[in-house]
Amino acid sequence: MYSDKSKNRNRLSIFKLLSLFTFIILMGFTANIYLNSRYRLLTTSFYNKFNNYEFSDAKSTLDNKILTIKRNKLNNDLTYYFTDIVNKICISLSNNTITSNDAIDILNEIKDYNLLNSSLDKLISAIDENNNITSNNEIEEIDDLSIKTNDNSSLNYNEDNYLNLGISAFNSKDYENAIKYFNLVSKDSLNDYKIAQDYITDYEENYKEYLLESIDELVANKYYTKAINILSNYNSKLLTNDEITEIENKINSIKLFREEYSGEDSEYTSNAILQEITPSNINGLSIASKTSYLVYLNLAKQTTYVYEGSNNNWNLVKEFICSTGLEGKETPKGIFSVTDRGEWFYAEEFQQGAKYWVQFMGDYLFHSLPFDETQSTILDYTLGTPSSHGCIRLNVEDAKWFYDNIDNDTKIIIN
């Protein structure tokens, strides 16, 4: 009898611990939803006030404990915002649609936030110097951001200032504005011009990688629309047809992220898809699929899980050991949908093919272990560890089941 009472007490203790653990998790999710909501309201208020020249009110908006908690994210967001404003000010100066005094006032406000580097001081100094020169003289001409006066004095904003602004933007992965700055560096400054051209050449030669890299942080911070806009304005002259397809597929993938984020219980779902999905938590994540199946690939475990059901009513029906991309050829992370399928393909480049392929993004597929050209000999039996060129390899039998059952539009989540 004593033993039974002891067991009952132990069961009760375990139940209490589980209940407490569950309560803590739910409180954490609830707090995160609240923090993200308040963060968006506060930063939106800041942007609106700053855009309306209400600088004092804008700054007081940031004096909030919630923003202190999210300080790193706030600094990143403000850096993007202020870099864009500096670029617009430079363009406005070139178009003579803003006075030097107004430009300096705005730049000094930005300077107070200590987020942009010393190039901002140089730009302010250059504008101020030109303002003193032209205070008693009418500006006659503006040409290539060089403000010329009737006494032949001039200020070239496109010398050291633009080079430093370009380097600052480049290092912040704001490649679009960086290239704009580099293109404004004057040929008269031979050394600066050469440095700027080297950056431009490197950017053009590695355009796809820089383009994708520029949106990674935006996606991580849930700026899906801005990321889509950047990708959608790609320079087709710098991309091959295959790379264009990859970019288009990436855009579609981000649109799915945005769809998840903007849907019902968006904060909860958006955070949920970034964590490990398990049979015990999947039905609390509000994840939907356009078919009766949902596929989740855990990269760390090199395992593909297939769920059947519907939103918040999923049941695990298949669990496949798999093999994903090697280092440098990693399988992409994100939310995707099945788009096509086929029974066989052969890649001359790798001298191998595979059976029962199912496409989810560009050239990325689920498929069987690799075969030789005769379709009879398996060339690599590796599973459970990365070994592919980016696709997901499955046992032949598993690939056949996947091919037969996972319809187009089935949601694929990889993390």
C-alpha positions in Angstrom: 0.0 0.0 0.0 2.8 2.4 0.8 4.4 1.6 -2.6 1.1 2.4 -4.4 0.8 5.8 -2.5 4.4 6.6 -3.5 3.7 5.8 -7.1 0.6 8.0 -7.1 2.6 10.9 -5.6 5.3 10.4 -8.2 2.6 10.5 -11.0 1.1 13.6 -9.5 4.5 15.3 -9.3 5.2 14.4 -13.0 1.8 15.7 -14.0 2.4 19.0 -12.2 5.8 19.4 -13.8 4.3 18.7 -17.3 1.5 21.1 -16.6 4.0 23.8 -15.5 6.2 23.2 -18.5 3.2 23.5 -20.8 2.0 26.7 -19.1 5.5 28.2 -19.4 5.6 27.4 -23.2 2.2 28.9 -23.7 3.1 32.0 -21.8 6.2 32.3 -23.8 4.3 32.2 -27.1 1.7 34.6 -25.9 4.4 37.0 -24.7 6.2 36.8 -28.1 3.0 37.5 -30.0 2.4 40.6 -27.8 6.0 41.8 -28.1 6.0 41.5 -31.9 2.7 43.3 -32.2 3.8 46.2 -30.0 7.1 46.3 -31.8 5.4 46.8 -35.2 3.1 49.5 -33.8 5.9 51.4 -32.2 8.3 51.3 -35.2 5.5 52.2 -37.6 4.7 55.2 -35.4 8.4 56.2 -35.4 8.6 56.0 -39.2 5.5 58.1 -39.6 6.7 60.8 -37.2 10.2 60.9 -38.7 8.8 61.1 -42.2 6.7 64.1 -41.1 9.8 65.9 -39.6 8.4 65.3 -36.0 11.9 64.3 -34.9 11.5 64.9 -31.2 8.3 62.9 -31.0 9.8 60.1 -33.2 12.8 59.8 -30.8 10.5 59.6 -27.8 8.6 56.8 -29.4 11.7 54.6 -29.2 12.0 55.2 -25.4 10.1 52.0 -24.7 11.1 48.9 -22.7 9.8 46.6 -25.5 12.2 48.2 -28.0 15.0 47.7 -25.5 14.3 44.0 -25.4 14.4 44.0 -29.2 17.4 46.3 -29.5 19.4 44.3 -32.1 16.4 44.0 -34.4 15.6 47.7 -33.9 19.1 48.7 -34.8 19.0 46.6 -38.0 15.6 48.0 -39.0 16.7 51.6 -38.4 19.9 51.1 -40.3 17.9 50.0 -43.4 15.5 52.9 -42.9 18.2 55.6 -42.5 20.3 54.3 -45.3 17.3 54.6 -47.6 16.7 58.1 -46.4 20.3 59.2 -47.0 20.1 57.8 -50.5 16.8 59.8 -51.2 18.4 63.0 -49.8 21.3 62.7 -52.2 18.9 62.2 -55.1 16.8 65.2 -53.9 19.9 67.3 -53.7 20.8 66.4 -57.3 17.3 67.2 -58.4 17.3 70.5 -56.4 14.1 69.4 -54.7 15.5 69.9 -51.1 17.6 72.7 -49.7 21.0 72.1 -48.2 19.8 73.3 -44.8 16.9 70.8 -44.8 19.2 68.0 -45.9 21.7 68.8 -43.1 18.9 69.0 -40.5 17.7 65.5 -41.5 21.2 64.0 -41.6 22.0 65.5 -38.2 18.9 63.8 -36.8 20.0 60.5 -38.3 23.5 61.0 -36.9 22.2 61.2 -33.4 21.2 57.6 -33.6 24.8 56.5 -34.0 24.0 53.8 -36.6 25.7 54.9 -39.8 29.5 55.3 -40.0 31.8 58.3 -40.4 30.8 58.7 -44.1 27.7 60.4 -42.8 29.8 63.1 -41.1 31.7 63.6 -44.3 28.5 64.0 -46.3 27.1 66.5 -43.8 30.4 68.4 -43.9 30.5 68.5 -47.7 26.9 69.8 -47.9 27.6 72.4 -45.2 30.7 73.6 -46.9 28.9 74.0 -50.2 26.0 75.8 -48.4 28.4 78.4 -47.0 29.9 78.9 -50.5 26.6 79.4 -52.1 24.8 81.3 -49.4 25.1 84.6 -51.3 25.2 83.1 -54.8 22.4 81.6 -56.9 22.9 78.0 -57.9 23.0 77.9 -61.7 23.4 74.2 -62.5 23.3 70.8 -61.0 25.0 68.0 -63.0 25.7 64.5 -61.9 25.2 65.5 -58.2 27.9 68.2 -58.6 26.4 71.6 -57.4 28.0 74.4 -59.3 27.9 78.1 -58.4 28.4 81.2 -60.5 31.8 81.7 -59.1 32.9 78.3 -60.4 33.0 76.8 -57.0 31.6 73.3 -56.8 30.9 70.5 -54.4 31.1 66.9 -55.7 29.0 64.7 -53.5 30.2 61.8 -55.6 33.8 61.6 -54.3 34.9 60.2 -51.0 31.4 60.6 -49.6 29.7 58.3 -52.1 32.5 55.8 -51.9 32.2 55.5 -48.1 28.4 55.4 -48.3 28.7 52.7 -50.9 31.0 50.6 -48.8 28.8 51.1 -45.7 25.7 50.0 -47.6 27.6 47.1 -49.2 28.8 45.9 -45.8 25.2 46.1 -44.5 24.1 43.9 -47.4 22.2 46.8 -48.9 23.7 46.0 -52.3 21.1 47.9 -54.4 21.9 51.2 -52.8 25.6 50.4 -52.6 25.8 50.1 -56.3 23.9 53.4 -56.8 26.5 55.1 -54.6 29.5 53.4 -56.4 28.1 54.5 -59.7 28.2 58.1 -58.5 31.9 58.1 -57.6 33.7 60.6 -59.8 36.3 59.5 -62.4 38.3 62.5 -61.3 39.1 60.6 -58.1 41.1 57.9 -59.7 41.8 55.7 -56.6 38.2 56.0 -55.3 36.8 55.4 -58.7 38.9 52.2 -59.1 37.8 50.9 -55.7 34.1 51.6 -56.6 34.5 49.8 -60.0 36.1 46.8 -58.2 33.1 46.6 -56.0 30.7 46.8 -59.0 32.7 44.2 -60.9 32.6 41.8 -58.0 28.9 42.4 -57.6 28.1 41.7 -61.2 30.2 38.6 -61.4 28.5 37.2 -58.3 25.2 38.8 -58.8 22.9 35.9 -58.0 24.7 35.2 -54.7 24.6 38.9 -53.6 21.0 39.2 -54.7 19.9 36.2 -52.6 22.1 37.3 -49.6 20.6 40.7 -49.6 17.1 39.4 -48.8 18.1 36.7 -46.3 18.1 39.1 -43.4 14.9 40.7 -44.6 13.2 37.3 -44.6 14.6 36.5 -41.2 13.0 39.7 -39.9 9.8 39.0 -41.8 10.1 41.9 -44.3 8.6 39.6 -46.9 7.2 42.3 -49.2 10.4 44.2 -49.3 12.4 41.0 -50.1 10.0 40.1 -52.9 10.3 43.6 -54.4 14.1 43.4 -54.4 14.1 40.0 -56.0 11.4 41.0 -58.5 13.6 43.8 -59.8 16.5 41.5 -60.7 18.8 42.4 -63.6 18.1 39.6 -66.2 21.3 40.6 -68.1 23.4 39.4 -65.1 21.6 36.0 -64.7 21.5 32.8 -66.7 18.1 31.2 -67.6 18.6 28.6 -64.8 19.4 31.4 -62.3 16.3 33.4 -63.3 14.3 30.2 -62.6 15.9 29.9 -59.2 15.1 33.6 -58.4 11.5 33.2 -59.5 11.1 30.1 -57.4 12.7 32.0 -54.4 10.1 34.7 -54.9 7.3 32.1 -54.8 8.8 30.6 -51.7 8.9 34.0 -49.9 5.3 34.6 -51.0 4.4 31.4 -49.2 6.2 32.7 -46.1 4.2 35.9 -46.3 1.0 34.0 -46.7 1.8 32.0 -43.5 2.7 35.2 -41.6 -0.3 37.2 -42.7 -2.8 34.4 -42.1 -4.8 33.5 -39.0 -2.6 33.3 -35.8 0.2 34.6 -38.0 2.7 35.4 -35.2 2.3 31.9 -33.8 2.5 30.2 -37.1 5.5 32.2 -38.3 7.5 31.4 -35.2 6.3 27.8 -35.3 7.6 27.0 -38.8 11.1 28.1 -37.7 11.3 25.5 -34.9 11.4 21.7 -35.0 8.0 20.2 -35.9 7.1 17.0 -34.1 3.9 14.9 -33.8 3.4 16.3 -30.3 3.4 20.0 -31.4 2.3 20.1 -35.0 -1.4 20.4 -34.2 -0.8 23.6 -32.3 1.0 25.4 -35.1 -1.9 26.3 -37.4 -0.1 24.9 -40.5 -2.3 24.2 -43.5 -1.6 22.5 -46.8 -3.6 22.6 -50.0 -3.7 18.8 -50.1 -4.4 16.1 -47.4 -0.6 15.7 -46.9 2.1 17.9 -45.3 5.8 17.2 -45.6 8.4 18.3 -43.1 12.1 17.7 -43.6 14.3 18.0 -40.5 17.8 18.8 -41.8 19.5 18.1 -38.5 18.0 14.6 -38.3 18.2 14.0 -42.1 14.7 12.7 -41.9 11.5 13.4 -43.9 8.2 13.2 -42.1 4.9 12.9 -44.0 1.7 13.9 -42.2 -1.9 13.3 -43.3 -4.9 15.2 -42.3 -5.7 19.0 -42.2 -4.9 22.1 -40.3 -4.3 21.3 -36.6 -5.4 17.7 -37.3 -2.3 16.1 -38.7 -1.2 12.5 -38.1 2.3 11.2 -38.9 2.0 8.4 -41.5 5.5 8.1 -42.9 9.1 8.7 -41.7 11.9 8.4 -44.3 15.6 8.6 -43.6 17.1 10.8 -46.3 20.2 12.6 -47.5 20.3 16.3 -48.3 22.9 18.7 -49.8 26.6 18.8 -49.0 28.3 21.9 -47.6 28.3 24.5 -50.3 25.4 22.8 -52.1 22.9 22.9 -49.2 19.2 22.0 -49.6 17.3 25.3 -49.3 15.4 26.0 -46.1 11.8 27.4 -46.3 8.2 26.8 -47.2 7.6 25.3 -50.6 4.9 23.4 -52.6 5.2 20.4 -54.9 5.1 21.6 -58.5 5.9 18.7 -60.8 7.1 15.0 -61.0 8.6 12.4 -63.3 9.7 8.8 -63.3 13.3 9.3 -64.4 16.0 12.0 -65.1 19.7 11.8 -65.9 22.2 14.6 -65.3 25.2 14.5 -67.7 27.0 17.0 -65.4 27.1 14.5 -62.6 27.0 11.3 -64.6 24.1 10.0 -62.6 20.3 10.0 -62.5 17.4 9.1 -60.2 14.0 7.6 -60.3 10.6 9.0 -59.0 11.5 12.7 -58.7 9.1 15.2 -57.2 10.0 18.9 -57.7 9.4 21.6 -55.0 11.7 24.5 -56.2 13.6 24.9 -59.5 16.1 22.0 -59.8 15.5 20.9 -56.2 13.8 17.5 -56.0 12.9 14.6 -53.8 14.1 11.5 -55.6 15.6 8.0 -55.2 19.2 7.1 -54.6 21.4 7.9 -57.6 21.5 5.4 -60.5 23.9 5.0 -63.4 22.7 5.7 -67.0 21.3 2.2 -67.4 18.9 2.8 -64.5 20.0 -0.5 -63.0 23.0 0.2 -60.7 22.8 2.4 -57.6 25.9 4.6 -57.4 25.7 5.8 -53.8 23.7 4.2 -50.9 24.4 7.0 -48.5 21.4 8.0 -46.3 21.2 9.8 -43.0 24.0 12.3 -43.8 24.3 15.1 -46.4 25.7 13.7 -49.7 23.7 15.2 -52.5 24.0 18.3 -54.8 21.1 19.9 -53.0 18.2 17.5 -53.7 16.7 15.1 -51.1 17.6 11.5 -51.7 15.3 8.7 -50.5 15.4 4.9 -50.6 14.0 3.7 -53.9 10.8 2.3 -52.3 10.3 5.5 -50.3 10.8 7.7 -53.3 8.2 5.6 -55.2 5.7 6.0 -52.4 6.4 9.8 -52.3 6.0 10.0 -56.1 2.7 8.1 -56.0 1.1 9.8 -53.0 2.3 13.4 -52.6 0.2 15.5 -55.0 1.1 18.9 -56.5 0.5 21.8 -54.2 1.4 19.8 -51.1 3.2 22.0 -48.6 6.8 21.2 -47.9 8.6 22.7 -44.9 12.4 22.4 -44.6 14.4 23.6 -41.6 
